[in-house]
C-alpha cells in the first residue's frame, strides 16, 4: 500500500473511534459536527507530518521501512508529542465545564489528540508499505 493510503486509513480509524462515542450516547448536532470537522483536521495533521517524513526518508531507496520509521520517529516524534501535549493542556480545563458545547469540544479534541499522538501509523508503514533498500 502507498503511504497516502495508509495515512487515510489511520485518519479514518481515529475518526471512527470518535464517532463510536456518538453511538454510545453523545448527541449529534451542529456542535458535535463542528467538533468532528476539527477532529479530522487534528488527525490529519499528526498522520501527514509523520507520513511525509517517512516518505522523504525512503526517497533515495537506501533505507528499509524499519529504518525509515525510526528516522521519522526521531525527526517528528518530539514535535508531534509536544503539539499533542500542549493541545491536551489547553482542552483538559474544558472537560469539567457544565456547558454541553465545551464538554463536547473537549471530548472530541482530547480523544483525537490521544489517538493521534499514540498512533499506530508507524506500525502500518513498517509492515504494509513496499520495502526498498537495506537497513544501513
Secondary structure, DSSP 4 states (H G I P E B T S, - for coil): --HHHHHHHHHHHHHHHHHHHHHTTPPPSHHHHHHHHHHHHHHHHHHHHHHHHHHHHHTTS-S-HHHHHHHHHHHHHHHHHHHHHHHHHHHHGGGG-S-HHHHHHHHHHHHHHHHHHT-SHHHHHHHHSPP-S---
